[in-house]
Amino acid sequence: MKCENCTKKECSKKQKNDDTQSTSVDALSSNDDFEEKNEFHTLANAKILLSDCLACDNCMTSEEGARVFQQNQKELFRVLNLNKKCDTSKHKVLAVSICPQSLPYFAAKFNLSVNDAAKRLCGFLKSLGVHYVFDTTIAADFSILESQREFVQRYQRRNQEEHALPMFASACPGWIRYAERVLTNLVTPHICTAKSPQQIMGSLVKGYFARQQNLSPDKIFHVIVAPCYDKKLEALREDFYTALYNSQEVDCVLTSGEIVQIMEQKNVSMKDVTEVAVDSLFDGIKEGDVVRHDGKRSDGYLEHIFKHAAKELFGMDVKEITYKALKNKDFQEVTLEKDGEAVLRFAAAYGFRNIQNMVLKLKKGKFLYHFVEVLACPGGCLNGKGQAQTEDGKPDKALLNQMEEMYAAIPVRLPETNMHVQKMYQDWLEGMDSKKVQETLHTKYSTVNQTASNLDIKW
């Protein structure tokens, strides 16, 4: 059976049975912390399967596979249990950061507004023993701002540097893993070096926030709630690790669906949970209403970068963007014309079939785009496999449509208008052009040679 998400004709992931995978999880979880029967023990048995992840086993080492399996509810409850014991030296400050694309899932599933869903989810997590609940929108602000600046710089030196353009978005971990492990040097020099929102949120929580709270990073256990399983793989990246404190910047990733599993096992409905305002990274301040970025199903890198580039490079103020659908609704393009000439040509490529076609054009030298927003999930981040699936693993189209309507109704806030971000550039990052900005907000991409990939597979 051919894997739908990679270039190999056979995928070992699809041939594994659930028993083998379950055994792997149980083996990792069989430690003393779970031998005691307590209030969390019965809640922590939900398992993840690598078949839910976009990256196949051929793109993962055995160590990575084991560590991905560890990122489940049991890991969260292991820390909650430690915090209930008398040995305070083992206690952790629990911080949970929620991706904005997860909130419409909770809102749609429990028939709530997005603002109510955010507050009730915060209340539920704190009822478990979580200390802080954050919104990752601020991390996406940084990621978008750095991506905008990098695109303008690449465009300006496009005639001097072979790999300056096209530039590919770097926010999707499924796409990044595929690029590094399968496409290698054909694509990696073209990927934007700005870190993804999850990576930046890790730096914010275990860097900025830890310092504000006078905490050592290894004393914080940082959980991300995300729409897809590939975020678990992203948390394992080497550049997502602070060697000085032997600490990952994100310790555990749980999908939206895994949070709902905890609610179901605890027999709790979101409607019964007390509303609690979401925390901010700034002492004494709470978050207000939920905001989002431009983009119908994601953080809107294409729209933000397009408008910024039009203004910076050509002095044109673009208010509305018109998409032109090409082969399908998940492959669309946007063009900026000046004096009858197309000066900017952007595209959105969602799903591996469109990614594959895009790469083939790049390989054949027929690539016309300056920037592409690449997302591994068809339909974008809202359609992540960790939240928009039916019980039999198929896309829940009715739920996805409802989520899209809710997400589109959230007010848009431009990253440039976030005063907290501007202040952090100066106070924490030592200016927008500092060495610390490069170290904190940017990354490099590795290439791992796999067996020969078949780029000519007909999808």
C-alpha positions in Angstrom: 0.0 0.0 0.0 1.5 3.4 -1.0 1.7 6.0 1.7 -0.2 9.1 0.8 2.3 11.4 2.4 5.7 10.3 1.1 7.5 9.4 -2.1 8.0 5.8 -1.4 5.8 3.2 -3.0 5.5 1.2 0.2 5.3 2.7 3.6 6.4 0.7 6.6 4.2 2.8 8.9 1.0 1.5 7.3 1.9 -2.1 7.8 2.4 -1.9 11.6 -0.4 -3.2 13.7 -1.8 -1.4 16.7 -0.6 -4.1 19.1 3.0 -3.5 18.3 2.6 0.3 18.6 0.7 -0.1 21.9 3.5 -2.3 23.3 6.0 0.5 22.5 4.0 3.0 24.4 3.4 0.8 27.4 7.1 -0.1 27.6 8.0 3.5 27.8 5.4 4.2 30.4 6.1 1.4 32.8 7.9 3.3 35.6 7.4 3.8 39.2 5.4 7.0 38.8 2.5 5.0 37.4 2.5 2.0 39.7 0.6 4.0 42.3 -3.1 4.0 41.6 -4.2 7.6 41.8 -6.7 10.0 40.4 -4.7 10.5 37.2 -3.8 6.9 36.6 -7.0 5.9 34.8 -7.0 9.1 32.7 -3.6 8.6 31.2 -4.0 5.5 29.1 -4.8 7.1 25.7 -2.2 6.2 23.1 -1.0 7.8 20.0 -0.2 5.9 16.8 2.4 6.9 14.3 -0.2 6.2 11.6 -1.7 9.5 12.7 1.5 11.4 12.0 2.3 12.8 8.6 5.9 11.7 8.8 6.4 8.0 8.0 8.8 5.8 10.0 11.3 6.0 7.1 11.8 9.6 8.1 12.4 8.8 11.7 15.1 7.3 13.8 14.2 4.6 16.4 15.1 7.1 19.1 12.8 9.7 17.7 10.0 7.2 17.4 10.4 6.3 21.0 10.4 9.9 22.1 7.3 10.7 20.0 5.5 7.8 21.7 6.4 9.4 25.1 4.6 12.6 24.2 1.1 11.5 25.3 -1.2 12.2 28.2 0.8 10.0 30.5 3.8 12.4 30.3 1.5 15.3 31.4 0.1 13.3 34.3 3.5 12.0 35.3 4.5 15.7 36.1 1.1 16.4 37.7 1.7 13.4 40.0 5.2 14.6 40.9 3.8 17.9 41.9 1.5 16.3 44.4 4.4 14.5 46.2 6.3 16.0 49.1 9.7 16.1 47.4 9.5 19.7 46.2 12.9 19.4 44.4 11.1 17.4 41.7 8.2 19.8 41.3 7.7 21.6 38.0 5.9 24.7 36.9 3.4 23.5 34.3 2.9 25.8 31.4 0.5 25.0 28.5 0.6 27.0 25.2 -2.4 26.7 22.9 -2.2 27.1 19.1 -5.0 29.4 17.8 -6.0 26.8 15.2 -7.0 24.5 18.0 -9.5 26.9 19.6 -12.2 26.6 16.9 -12.1 22.8 17.4 -13.0 23.1 21.0 -15.6 25.8 20.2 -17.3 23.8 17.5 -17.2 20.5 19.4 -18.8 22.0 22.5 -21.0 24.6 20.8 -19.2 27.6 22.3 -17.9 30.9 21.0 -14.1 30.9 20.4 -13.6 33.3 23.3 -15.6 31.1 25.7 -13.8 28.0 24.5 -10.4 29.6 25.3 -11.4 30.6 28.8 -13.1 27.2 29.6 -10.1 25.3 28.2 -7.9 27.4 30.4 -10.2 26.7 33.4 -10.1 22.9 32.7 -6.3 22.8 32.4 -5.9 24.7 35.6 -8.3 22.4 37.3 -5.9 19.6 36.5 -2.9 21.4 38.1 -1.5 23.5 35.3 -0.1 26.8 36.5 -0.1 28.9 33.4 -2.0 28.8 30.1 -0.7 30.9 27.2 -1.8 31.7 23.6 0.8 31.1 20.9 -0.4 34.0 18.8 2.4 36.2 20.1 5.0 33.6 18.9 3.4 33.7 15.4 3.7 37.5 15.5 7.5 37.1 15.8 7.6 34.4 13.2 5.6 36.4 10.6 7.6 39.6 11.2 10.9 37.8 10.8 9.6 36.0 7.7 8.5 39.3 6.2 11.9 40.9 6.7 13.7 37.8 5.3 11.6 37.8 2.1 12.3 41.4 1.4 16.0 40.8 1.9 16.0 37.7 -0.3 14.1 39.5 -3.0 16.6 42.4 -3.0 19.5 40.0 -3.5 17.8 37.6 -5.9 20.2 38.4 -8.7 23.3 37.9 -6.6 22.4 34.6 -4.8 21.3 31.5 -6.5 19.1 30.2 -3.7 17.6 33.6 -2.6 14.3 32.8 -4.3 11.9 31.2 -4.2 11.4 31.3 -0.4 9.3 28.6 1.2 7.4 29.1 4.5 8.9 27.3 7.6 5.9 27.1 9.9 4.8 23.5 9.1 6.9 20.7 10.8 5.5 18.0 8.4 6.8 20.0 5.4 10.1 20.7 7.1 10.7 17.1 8.0 9.9 16.0 4.4 12.2 18.7 3.0 15.1 17.8 5.2 14.8 14.0 5.0 13.6 13.5 1.4 14.1 16.6 -0.7 17.4 17.7 0.9 19.6 20.3 -0.9 17.1 20.8 -3.7 14.8 22.7 -1.2 16.4 23.4 2.1 18.4 26.5 1.0 15.0 28.0 -0.1 13.3 27.6 3.3 12.8 30.7 5.4 15.1 30.6 8.4 12.5 32.1 10.7 11.5 29.6 13.4 8.0 28.3 13.5 5.5 29.7 16.1 6.0 26.6 18.2 9.7 26.9 18.3 9.5 30.6 19.1 7.0 29.9 21.9 9.4 27.5 23.4 12.0 30.3 23.5 9.5 32.7 24.9 8.4 30.4 27.8 11.8 28.9 28.7 13.7 32.1 27.9 11.8 35.3 28.4 9.1 34.1 30.8 11.5 31.9 32.9 13.7 34.9 33.4 10.8 37.1 34.4 9.7 34.5 36.9 13.3 33.9 38.1 13.0 30.3 37.2 15.5 27.9 35.7 14.2 26.6 32.3 14.5 23.0 33.5 12.0 23.8 36.3 9.3 24.5 33.7 7.4 21.7 32.0 6.1 23.2 28.8 3.2 21.6 26.9 1.9 22.7 23.5 -1.7 22.0 22.4 -1.7 21.7 18.6 -3.9 20.5 15.7 -1.4 18.0 14.4 0.9 15.2 15.4 3.9 16.5 13.5 4.3 19.1 16.2 5.5 16.2 18.4 8.4 15.6 16.0 9.2 19.3 15.9 9.6 19.5 19.6 12.5 17.0 19.3 14.6 19.2 17.0 18.2 19.7 18.2 17.8 23.5 17.9 14.8 23.3 20.2 17.1 22.3 23.1 19.0 24.3 25.8 22.2 22.4 26.5 23.1 24.6 29.5 20.0 23.4 31.4 19.6 20.0 29.7 16.1 21.2 28.8 13.8 20.9 25.7 12.0 24.2 25.0 8.9 22.2 24.5 8.6 19.1 26.7 5.4 17.6 25.4 2.9 18.2 22.6 -0.7 17.1 22.9 -3.2 17.4 20.1 -6.5 19.0 20.5 -8.1 15.5 20.3 -5.9 14.2 23.1 -7.1 17.0 25.4 -10.7 16.0 24.6 -9.8 12.4 25.4 -8.7 13.6 28.9 -12.0 15.4 29.3 -14.0 12.3 28.2 -12.1 10.0 30.6 -12.5 12.5 33.4 -16.2 12.8 32.4 -16.0 16.6 32.1 -17.8 18.8 29.6 -16.3 22.1 28.6 -19.7 23.7 29.3 -19.4 22.7 33.0 -15.9 24.2 33.4 -15.4 27.6 35.1 -14.1 30.3 32.7 -10.6 31.5 33.5 -8.8 34.2 31.6 -5.8 33.1 29.6 -2.4 34.2 31.0 0.0 36.4 29.2 3.8 36.2 29.3 3.8 39.6 31.0 3.4 39.7 34.8 0.0 40.8 36.1 -1.6 40.9 32.6 -4.3 38.6 31.3 -5.1 38.0 27.6 -8.2 39.7 26.2 -10.4 38.4 23.4 -8.9 35.9 20.9 -7.3 37.4 17.8 -5.8 35.8 14.7 -3.6 36.6 11.7 -4.7 36.9 8.1 -5.3 33.6 6.5 -8.4 31.5 6.4 -7.0 28.2 7.8 -3.5 29.0 9.1 -1.4 31.9 10.4 -1.5 33.6 7.0 2.1 33.9 6.1 1.3 34.4 2.4 -1.0 37.3 3.1 1.2 39.1 5.6 4.4 38.7 3.5 2.6 39.6 0.3 1.2 42.9 1.7 4.5 43.7 3.4 6.5 43.1 0.3 4.2 45.1 -1.9 4.6 48.0 0.4 8.3 47.8 1.1 9.5 46.9 -2.4 7.0 48.7 -4.7 5.2 51.3 -2.5 1.8 49.6 -3.1 -0.7 49.4 -0.3 -2.6 46.1 -0.8 -5.9 45.9 1.2 -7.5 42.8 -0.2 -5.8 39.7 -1.8 -7.5 37.8 -4.6 -6.6 34.1 -4.8 -6.7 32.3 -8.1 -7.3 28.5 -7.7 -5.2 26.4 -10.0 -5.5 22.5 -10.2 -7.5 22.4 -6.9 -8.6 24.6 -4.0 -5.5 23.7 -2.0 -3.2 25.1 -4.7 -3.8 28.8 -5.3 -1.7 31.8 -6.4 -1.7 35.5 -5.8 0.0 38.0 -8.2 0.9 41.7 -7.8 1.1 43.6 -11.1 2.8 47.0 -11.6 2.7 48.7 -15.0 1.4 45.6 -16.6 4.2 43.4 -15.2 3.8 40.7 -12.6 6.3 41.8 -10.0 5.3 39.4 -7.2 3.9 35.9 -7.7 3.0 34.0 -4.5 1.3 30.6 -4.1 -0.3 28.5 -1.3 0.4 24.7 -1.6 -1.5 22.6 0.9 -1.2 18.8 1.1 1.5 16.5 -0.1 0.1 16.1 -3.6 0.4 19.8 -4.3 3.8 19.9 -2.5 5.0 17.1 -4.8 3.9 18.9 -8.0 5.5 22.1 -6.7 8.8 20.3 -6.1 8.7 18.7 -9.6 8.4 22.2 -11.1 11.3 23.4 -9.1 13.4 20.5 -10.2 12.6 21.1 -13.8 13.4 24.8 -13.6 9.8 25.8 -14.3 9.1 27.5 -11.0 7.5 30.9 -11.3 6.8 31.8 -7.7 8.7 34.1 -5.4 7.1 32.7 -2.2 5.1 29.6 -1.3 3.2 29.0 1.9 3.6 25.3 2.3 1.4 23.2 4.6 1.4 19.4 4.8 -2.3 19.1 5.7 -4.9 19.5 2.9 -7.1 22.4 3.9 -4.4 23.9 6.2 -3.8 23.8 9.9 -7.4 23.6 10.9 -7.5 20.2 9.2 -4.7 18.8 11.3 -5.0 15.1 11.9 -5.1 15.7 15.7 -8.5 17.3 15.6 -10.4 17.2 12.4 -10.8 13.4 12.0 -13.8 11.1 12.5 -13.3 8.0 14.7 -12.4 5.9 11.6 -9.6 8.4 10.7 -11.4 10.2 7.8 -11.7 14.0 7.6 -14.7 15.3 9.5 -15.9 17.7 6.8 -18.9 19.1 8.7 -16.8 19.9 11.7 -14.0 21.4 9.5 -16.6 23.7 7.8 -17.8 24.9 11.2 -14.3 25.4 12.4 -13.4 27.5 9.3 -16.5 29.7 9.8 -15.5 30.3 13.5 -11.9 30.9 12.6 -12.7 33.4 9.9 -14.9 35.4 12.4 -12.0 35.9 14.8 -10.7 39.5 14.5 -7.4 40.0 12.8 -4.5 41.7 14.5 -1.4 42.7 12.5 1.9 41.6 14.1 3.2 45.1 13.6 0.6 46.5 16.0 1.5 44.3 18.9 3.2 46.7 21.3 4.4 43.8 23.5 6.3 42.4 20.6 7.9 45.7 19.7 9.0 46.2 23.4 10.4 42.7 23.5 12.5 43.3 20.4 14.2 46.2 22.3 14.3 44.9 25.9 14.8 41.2 25.4 16.3 40.7 22.0 18.5 43.8 22.0 17.1 45.3 18.8 15.6 44.0 15.6 19.0 43.5 13.9 20.8 42.0 16.8 22.8 38.8 17.1 20.3 37.6 19.7 17.4 37.9 17.2 19.3 35.5 14.9 20.0 33.1 17.7 16.5 33.2 19.2 14.1 33.6 16.3 16.0 31.9 13.4 17.3 28.4 12.7 19.2 26.3 10.2 18.0 23.2 8.3 19.9 19.9 8.0 19.9 17.4 5.2 19.8 13.7 6.0 20.4 11.5 2.9 17.7 8.8 2.7 17.3 6.2 0.1 16.7 7.6 -3.3 13.4 9.4 -3.4 11.1 8.9 -6.4 10.1 12.5 -7.3 8.3 11.3 -10.4 5.5 9.4 -8.7 2.2 10.2 -10.3 -0.3 11.3 -7.6 
